[in-house]
Amino acid sequence: MSLKFSIFSMALLTGALLSLAACEEKRNESYYYTHPETLKVVLQQCQREGGTPETFTLPCATAYRAAVQMTKLSQAFMDNQTDFGQRILRSQIRAANIVTQLKAAESTHAPVNDLEKQLADEEQHINNLRAIVGLFIRFG
């Protein structure tokens, strides 16, 4: 009975580790905007692995790009919060315009794939900008 339990435990542990590994691979740049603590850990791990941005593994390259972009956006926020807020507002207006175009395209049965992708991208951009503001609220 102990052997069966050990095999079961090992299978369960292996499955859990594979699930975690699969989740880790799905981390895109936008993920790190709302998970800065995870970004810090990944960047530290990548630093221990060595290499340069040109030779990083895919997860390290993704984390590095996110960190660079977040640094630029953070600097823009610190330089002028009003301009940063207007940047968010302009992005929200673009998203609203895309929604209007999308509704018009749907009513005429026109292809909507490009508009849906544009809307998803714009909404993600808005979320990223808001996440930068959130970092300053949380850590400020």
KOLLUMPA-974767 format. One record per residue: residue in three letters; residue number from 1; x, y, z of N, C-alpha, C, O in turn. Coordinates in Angstrom, 3 decimals, padded with zeros to 6 digits. Last residue first. Example, Ala and Ser with C-alpha at 12.3 -4.5 7.8 and 13.67 -1.06 7.14 Angstrom:
     r     k     n_east    n_north       n_up    ca_east   ca_north      ca_up     c_east    c_north       c_up     o_east    o_north       o_up
   SER     2    012.850   -002.250    007.080    013.670   -001.060    007.140    012.900    000.030    007.870    013.409    001.138    008.039
   ALA     1    013.190   -005.690    007.800    012.300   -004.500    007.800    013.200   -003.300    007.800    014.236   -003.319    008.465
# end
This chain:
     r     k     n_east    n_north       n_up    ca_east   ca_north      ca_up     c_east    c_north       c_up     o_east    o_north       o_up
   GLY   140    003.650    053.812   -003.784    003.993    055.222   -003.592    003.694    055.713   -002.248    003.933    056.883   -001.951
   PHE   139    002.772    051.336   -004.352    004.103    051.434   -003.773    004.494    052.865   -003.423    005.549    053.100   -002.834
   ARG   138    000.116    051.797   -005.292    000.402    050.722   -004.335    001.723    050.921   -003.615    001.807    050.706   -002.406
   ILE   137    000.412    053.923   -007.028   -000.552    054.026   -005.940   -000.207    053.016   -004.856   -000.232    053.326   -003.665
   PHE   136    002.261    052.929   -008.799    002.601    054.117   -008.019    001.640    054.316   -006.846    002.032    054.824   -005.795
   LEU   135    000.844    050.784   -009.857    002.132    050.556   -009.178    002.494    051.733   -008.293    002.974    051.557   -007.173
   GLY   134   -001.315    052.054   -011.102   -001.528    051.236   -009.910   -000.261    050.948   -009.149   -000.279    050.872   -007.920
   VAL   133   -000.055    053.116   -013.319   -000.605    054.023   -012.317   -000.793    053.268   -011.000   -000.473    053.778   -009.926
   ILE   132    000.454    050.656   -014.560    001.565    051.529   -014.184    001.103    052.513   -013.113    001.793    052.718   -012.115
   ALA   131   -002.129    049.779   -015.048   -001.291    049.011   -014.121   -000.096    049.843   -013.667    000.324    049.745   -012.514
   ARG   130   -002.955    051.545   -017.006   -003.582    051.612   -015.680   -002.743    050.867   -014.639   -002.664    051.286   -013.484
   LEU   129   -001.375    050.580   -019.102   -001.191    051.949   -018.611   -001.786    052.110   -017.213   -001.184    052.740   -016.343
   ASN   128   -002.481    048.003   -019.359   -001.064    048.171   -019.030   -000.800    049.565   -018.468   -000.086    049.714   -017.477
   ASN   127   -005.119    048.609   -020.087   -004.856    047.877   -018.841   -003.402    048.028   -018.404   -003.121    048.167   -017.214
   ILE   126   -004.616    049.818   -022.572   -005.255    050.579   -021.492   -004.970    049.909   -020.150   -004.616    050.584   -019.183
   HIS   125   -003.590    047.584   -023.927   -002.757    048.776   -023.737   -003.313    049.641   -022.595   -002.556    050.132   -021.757
   GLN   124   -005.825    045.969   -023.975   -004.648    045.516   -023.230   -003.713    046.693   -022.949   -003.121    046.787   -021.874
   GLU   123   -007.445    047.508   -025.627   -007.868    047.257   -024.246   -006.700    046.783   -023.396   -006.592    047.151   -022.226
   GLU   122   -005.943    047.331   -027.986   -006.148    048.638   -027.345   -006.574    048.471   -025.896   -006.114    049.212   -025.026
   ASP   121   -006.112    044.573   -028.522   -004.813    045.208   -028.322   -004.952    046.540   -027.577   -004.185    046.837   -026.662
   ALA   120   -008.891    044.296   -028.837   -008.195    043.542   -027.788   -006.836    044.175   -027.476   -006.456    044.299   -026.312
   LEU   119   -009.254    045.962   -031.081   -009.904    046.266   -029.813   -009.207    045.548   -028.655   -008.968    046.148   -027.607
   GLN   118   -007.773    044.611   -033.024   -007.419    045.987   -032.661   -008.005    046.362   -031.302   -007.343    046.996   -030.480
   LYS   117   -009.244    042.226   -033.111   -007.840    042.203   -032.676   -007.389    043.593   -032.250   -006.704    043.745   -031.238
   GLU   116   -011.659    043.209   -034.081   -011.627    042.529   -032.785   -010.214    042.479   -032.231   -010.001    042.664   -031.033
   LEU   115   -010.821    044.164   -036.583   -011.329    045.102   -035.574   -011.316    044.476   -034.180   -010.993    045.152   -033.203
   ASP   114   -010.139    041.763   -037.833   -009.131    042.800   -037.621   -009.568    043.787   -036.547   -008.768    044.191   -035.702
   ASN   113   -012.674    040.394   -037.817   -011.485    039.843   -037.153   -010.440    040.907   -036.853   -009.909    040.956   -035.744
   VAL   112   -014.935    041.082   -039.173   -014.650    041.827   -037.949   -013.360    041.374   -037.260   -012.996    041.923   -036.220
   PRO   111   -016.403    041.539   -042.368   -015.426    040.835   -041.521   -015.038    041.707   -040.316   -014.843    042.916   -040.446
   ALA   110   -019.898    042.503   -042.264   -018.533    042.648   -042.779   -017.576    041.875   -041.866   -017.910    041.592   -040.716
   HIS   109   -022.578    042.722   -041.678   -021.999    041.389   -041.850   -020.628    041.446   -042.518   -020.251    040.534   -043.254
   THR   108   -023.483    045.086   -040.863   -023.439    044.891   -042.321   -022.835    043.537   -042.681   -022.608    043.244   -043.855
   SER   107   -023.214    044.842   -038.146   -024.559    045.075   -038.683   -024.611    044.892   -040.198   -025.665    044.579   -040.752
   GLU   106   -020.459    044.580   -037.842   -021.332    043.437   -037.528   -022.720    043.620   -038.140   -023.329    042.654   -038.600
   ALA   105   -019.651    047.166   -038.506   -019.228    046.038   -039.343   -020.118    044.825   -039.099   -020.488    044.123   -040.040
   ALA   104   -020.758    048.595   -036.374   -021.166    048.906   -037.752   -020.823    047.749   -038.680   -021.620    047.391   -039.547
   LYS   103   -019.365    047.450   -034.248   -020.826    047.320   -034.306   -021.335    047.582   -035.725   -022.223    046.886   -036.216
   LEU   102   -016.773    048.295   -034.944   -017.078    046.865   -034.835   -018.586    046.633   -034.933   -019.030    045.717   -035.626
   GLN   101   -016.943    051.041   -034.725   -016.650    050.440   -036.032   -017.036    048.963   -036.048   -017.557    048.453   -037.039
   THR   100   -017.377    051.174   -031.944   -018.369    051.720   -032.880   -018.183    051.113   -034.270   -019.155    050.719   -034.914
   VAL    99   -014.982    050.061   -031.041   -016.258    049.410   -030.707   -017.348    049.883   -031.660   -018.154    049.080   -032.130
   ILE    98   -013.230    052.009   -031.942   -013.149    050.670   -032.521   -014.438    049.903   -032.243   -014.930    049.178   -033.107
   ASN    97   -013.956    054.102   -030.268   -014.134    054.243   -031.716   -014.093    052.880   -032.412   -014.840    052.637   -033.359
   ALA    96   -013.148    053.048   -027.822   -014.568    053.328   -028.050   -014.863    053.479   -029.541   -015.906    053.031   -030.017
   ALA    95   -010.374    052.968   -028.244   -011.121    051.720   -028.014   -012.609    051.936   -028.272   -013.258    051.086   -028.881
   ARG    94   -009.828    055.714   -028.452   -009.561    054.821   -029.599   -010.340    053.519   -029.451   -010.906    053.021   -030.424
   ILE    93   -010.534    056.442   -025.836   -011.301    056.979   -026.960   -011.086    056.117   -028.204   -012.037    055.819   -028.927
   GLN    92   -008.526    055.118   -024.432   -009.923    054.755   -024.193   -010.820    055.255   -025.325   -011.759    054.567   -025.725
   SER    91   -006.331    056.533   -025.386   -006.428    055.105   -025.673   -007.863    054.609   -025.462   -008.354    053.777   -026.225
   ARG    90   -006.852    059.019   -024.288   -006.788    058.865   -025.748   -006.931    057.397   -026.154   -007.580    057.077   -027.149
   LEU    89   -006.648    058.344   -021.523   -007.914    058.814   -022.087   -007.939    058.663   -023.608   -008.946    058.223   -024.163
   ILE    88   -003.928    057.739   -021.331   -004.930    056.706   -021.043   -006.262    057.082   -021.680   -006.922    056.248   -022.300
   ARG    87   -002.921    060.264   -021.937   -002.544    059.116   -022.765   -003.547    057.981   -022.571   -003.962    057.340   -023.536
   GLN    86   -003.844    061.715   -019.814   -004.386    062.001   -021.140   -004.059    060.878   -022.121   -004.840    060.586   -023.026
   GLY    85   -002.199    060.620   -017.852   -003.651    060.441   -017.763   -004.326    060.698   -019.107   -005.258    059.992   -019.491
   PHE    84    000.215    061.611   -018.768    000.013    060.163   -018.709   -001.480    059.846   -018.634   -001.959    058.914   -019.280
   ASP    83   -000.142    064.338   -018.439    000.043    063.799   -019.791   -000.214    062.294   -019.816   -000.791    061.770   -020.769
   THR    82   -000.281    064.311   -015.623   -001.410    064.788   -016.417   -001.317    064.250   -017.842   -002.306    063.761   -018.388
   GLN    81    002.226    063.432   -014.819    001.062    062.589   -014.552   -000.151    063.018   -015.360   -000.966    062.179   -015.744
   ASN    80    005.229    063.474   -016.024    004.029    064.301   -016.135    002.793    063.423   -016.006    002.375    062.761   -016.956
   ASP    79    007.323    061.858   -015.020    007.613    063.139   -015.672    006.385    064.042   -015.720    006.490    065.245   -015.481
   MET    78    006.083    059.546   -014.090    006.749    060.431   -013.128    007.021    061.805   -013.733    006.955    062.812   -013.029
   PHE    77    005.163    058.494   -016.545    004.217    058.823   -015.483    004.836    059.807   -014.498    004.199    060.787   -014.111
   ALA    76    007.590    058.063   -017.848    006.621    058.987   -018.441    005.594    059.417   -017.391    005.199    060.583   -017.355
   GLN    75    008.635    056.124   -016.135    009.318    057.409   -016.267    008.376    058.458   -016.847    008.360    059.604   -016.397
   SER    74    006.825    054.088   -016.631    006.940    054.636   -015.275    007.608    056.003   -015.308    007.200    056.924   -014.600
   LEU    73    007.389    053.554   -019.312    006.076    054.080   -018.939    006.094    054.691   -017.539    005.441    055.707   -017.298
   LYS    72    010.035    052.581   -019.044    009.738    053.757   -019.878    008.408    054.387   -019.494    008.307    055.607   -019.365
   THR    71    009.556    050.372   -017.394    010.449    051.437   -016.942    010.184    052.715   -017.728    010.116    053.801   -017.154
   MET    70    007.958    048.812   -019.035    007.394    049.321   -017.786    008.244    050.464   -017.228    007.710    051.414   -016.655
   GLN    69    009.825    048.196   -021.039    008.635    048.984   -021.365    008.016    049.587   -020.107    007.595    050.744   -020.114
   VAL    68    011.683    046.686   -019.531    012.108    047.888   -020.257    010.911    048.781   -020.540    010.969    049.989   -020.309
   ALA    67    010.036    044.601   -018.603    010.708    045.490   -017.648    011.148    046.788   -018.318    011.003    047.866   -017.742
   ALA    66    009.288    043.389   -021.013    008.270    043.963   -020.130    008.909    044.958   -019.167    008.369    046.042   -018.946
   ARG    65    011.772    042.500   -021.924    011.016    043.483   -022.715    009.958    044.171   -021.853    009.757    045.382   -021.949
   TYR    64    012.326    040.652   -019.825    013.208    041.799   -020.071    012.475    042.891   -020.855    012.544    044.067   -020.497
   ALA    63    010.308    038.753   -020.176    010.390    039.514   -018.925    011.234    040.770   -019.111    010.884    041.835   -018.603
   THR    62    011.030    037.823   -022.731    009.708    038.402   -022.490    009.728    039.269   -021.237    009.220    040.390   -021.243
   ALA    61    013.568    036.796   -022.222    013.412    037.876   -023.200    012.073    038.586   -022.991    011.999    039.812   -023.067
   CYS    60    012.927    034.757   -020.426    013.765    035.874   -019.985    013.634    037.062   -020.934    013.594    038.209   -020.491
   PRO    59    011.354    033.031   -022.039    010.775    033.650   -020.831    011.592    034.854   -020.341    011.024    035.850   -019.894
   LEU    58    013.335    032.465   -024.138    012.079    033.163   -024.416    011.461    033.771   -023.151    011.072    034.938   -023.183
   THR    57    016.688    033.269   -023.016    015.640    032.315   -023.342    014.348    033.102   -023.568    014.276    034.282   -023.223
   PHE    56    018.960    035.705   -024.436    018.047    035.222   -023.403    017.136    034.124   -023.938    016.850    034.052   -025.133
   THR    55    020.640    036.927   -026.220    020.776    035.475   -026.067    019.848    034.889   -025.001    019.939    033.700   -024.693
   GLU    54    020.099    039.636   -026.158    020.081    038.960   -027.457    020.115    037.435   -027.336    019.670    036.729   -028.242
   PRO    53    020.476    040.347   -023.502    019.126    040.379   -024.070    019.028    039.661   -025.419    017.970    039.137   -025.767
   THR    52    022.822    037.804   -022.421    022.491    039.174   -022.790    021.071    039.179   -023.350    020.522    038.118   -023.643
   GLY    51    023.934    035.736   -019.667    023.524    036.022   -021.032    023.246    037.500   -021.234    023.417    038.320   -020.332
   GLY    50    022.674    034.277   -016.599    023.629    035.002   -017.428    023.093    035.248   -018.819    021.923    034.992   -019.100
   GLU    49    021.216    033.154   -014.633    021.520    032.320   -015.799    022.556    032.968   -016.707    023.228    032.291   -017.485
   ARG    48    020.855    035.315   -012.946    021.705    034.207   -012.481    022.117    033.302   -013.642    023.217    032.749   -013.647
   GLN    47    019.070    036.734   -014.521    020.379    037.313   -014.248    021.353    036.228   -013.772    022.525    036.226   -014.148
   CYS    46    016.858    035.099   -014.371    017.512    035.284   -015.667    018.914    035.849   -015.489    019.836    035.486   -016.220
   GLN    45    016.207    035.452   -011.677    016.565    034.124   -012.167    017.323    034.239   -013.489    018.321    033.548   -013.696
   GLN    44    015.546    038.160   -011.743    016.652    037.699   -010.899    017.146    036.327   -011.348    018.350    036.073   -011.394
   LEU    43    013.329    038.059   -013.437    014.525    038.799   -013.853    015.743    038.398   -013.026    016.851    038.307   -013.555
   VAL    42    011.569    036.586   -011.828    012.007    036.054   -013.127    013.277    036.757   -013.589    014.201    036.109   -014.081
   VAL    41    011.215    038.373   -009.673    011.771    037.031   -009.449    012.322    036.448   -010.748    013.415    035.882   -010.764
   LYS    40    010.053    040.578   -011.006    011.308    040.729   -010.269    011.990    039.376   -010.062    013.199    039.250   -010.255
   LEU    39    007.687    039.421   -011.944    008.679    039.952   -012.885    010.038    040.067   -012.212    011.057    039.691   -012.792
   THR    38    006.388    038.943   -009.547    006.805    037.805   -010.363    007.866    038.246   -011.365    008.833    037.524   -011.606
   GLU    37    005.888    041.575   -008.841    006.709    040.745   -007.956    007.238    039.526   -008.713    008.391    039.130   -008.542
   PRO    36    004.173    042.511   -010.832    005.553    043.006   -010.783    006.463    042.188   -009.868    007.671    042.117   -010.094
   HIS    35    001.742    041.768   -012.344    002.456    040.858   -011.448    003.920    041.297   -011.335    004.816    040.538   -011.702
   THR    34    000.760    043.447   -014.189   -000.071    043.234   -013.010    000.550    042.257   -012.019   -000.039    041.953   -010.982
   TYR    33    002.796    043.347   -016.032    002.313    044.650   -015.584    001.487    044.517   -014.311    001.523    045.397   -013.451
   TYR    32    003.144    040.702   -016.756    004.050    041.263   -015.762    003.623    042.644   -015.269    004.047    043.069   -014.194
   TYR    31    001.263    040.326   -018.752    001.106    039.621   -017.473    001.927    040.300   -016.388    001.476    040.456   -015.253
   SER    30    002.321    041.627   -020.957    001.231    042.264   -020.218    000.992    041.611   -018.859    000.563    042.278   -017.918
   GLU    29    004.173    039.759   -021.943    004.633    041.012   -021.361    003.554    041.658   -020.500    003.850    042.182   -019.426
   ASN    28    002.941    036.543   -020.818    003.350    037.491   -021.847    003.761    038.791   -021.157    003.700    038.900   -019.932
   ARG    27    003.093    033.321   -019.824    003.286    034.682   -019.339    003.767    035.557   -020.492    004.840    035.346   -021.058
   LYS    26    002.959    030.710   -020.489    001.931    031.570   -021.057    002.075    033.017   -020.596    001.248    033.857   -020.950
   GLU    25    004.838    029.348   -019.055    005.124    029.589   -020.462    004.139    030.569   -021.081    004.448    031.196   -022.093
   GLU    24    003.563    029.002   -016.612    004.684    029.914   -016.713    004.978    030.277   -018.153    005.338    031.419   -018.436
   CYS    23    001.728    026.997   -017.129    001.242    028.347   -016.826    002.351    029.373   -017.022    002.117    030.469   -017.530
   ALA    22    003.474    024.852   -017.471    002.629    025.272   -018.593    002.106    026.680   -018.364    002.044    027.476   -019.300
   ALA    21    004.529    024.664   -014.907    005.416    024.977   -016.027    004.616    025.462   -017.223    005.038    026.388   -017.917
   LEU    20    002.251    023.896   -013.499    002.904    025.168   -013.203    003.816    025.594   -014.340    003.861    026.773   -014.691
   SER    19    001.807    021.408   -014.682    000.791    022.455   -014.782    001.398    023.824   -014.513    001.098    024.793   -015.209
   LEU    18    004.100    020.055   -013.892    003.858    020.290   -015.314    002.824    021.381   -015.523    002.951    022.192   -016.440
   LEU    17    003.648    019.999   -011.129    004.803    020.713   -011.671    004.641    021.008   -013.155    005.004    022.088   -013.621
   ALA    16    001.362    018.396   -011.026    001.317    019.768   -010.513    002.467    020.594   -011.077    002.282    021.750   -011.458
   GLY    15    002.351    015.998   -012.074    001.268    016.718   -012.749    001.196    018.167   -012.309    000.991    019.063   -013.129
   THR    14    004.214    015.357   -010.083    004.653    015.583   -011.463    003.605    016.359   -012.234    003.939    017.285   -012.974
   LEU    13    002.470    014.973   -007.912    003.486    016.020   -007.865    003.985    016.364   -009.267    004.159    017.538   -009.594
   LEU    12    001.025    012.752   -008.839    000.336    014.002   -008.515    001.314    015.175   -008.510    001.015    016.244   -009.043
   ALA    11    003.056    010.859   -009.060    002.281    011.239   -010.243    001.578    012.564   -010.021    001.539    013.408   -010.917
   MET    10    003.849    010.694   -006.378    004.807    011.138   -007.388    004.080    011.592   -008.655    004.451    012.601   -009.254
   SER     9    001.511    009.703   -005.216    002.041    011.003   -004.801    003.000    011.565   -005.837    002.973    012.757   -006.142
   PHE     8    001.340    007.206   -006.517    000.272    008.193   -006.670    000.776    009.595   -006.325    000.506    010.554   -007.047
   ILE     7    003.676    006.071   -005.556    003.511    006.248   -007.006    002.444    007.306   -007.274    002.607    008.177   -008.128
   SER     6    003.089    006.061   -002.797    004.267    006.768   -003.301    004.144    007.038   -004.797    004.478    008.131   -005.254
   PHE     5    000.842    004.404   -002.725    000.728    005.786   -002.284    001.884    006.613   -002.821    001.684    007.747   -003.256
   LYS     4    001.964    002.006   -003.598    000.897    002.629   -004.382    000.756    004.105   -004.021    000.575    004.952   -004.895
   LEU     3    003.753    001.583   -001.477    004.276    001.758   -002.819    003.228    002.430   -003.716    003.560    003.318   -004.502
   SER     2    002.002    001.206    000.645    002.909    002.342    000.686    003.472    002.627   -000.700    003.650    003.789   -001.066
   MET     1    000.819   -001.185    000.000    000.000    000.000    000.000    000.868    001.256    000.000    000.491    002.266   -000.594
# end
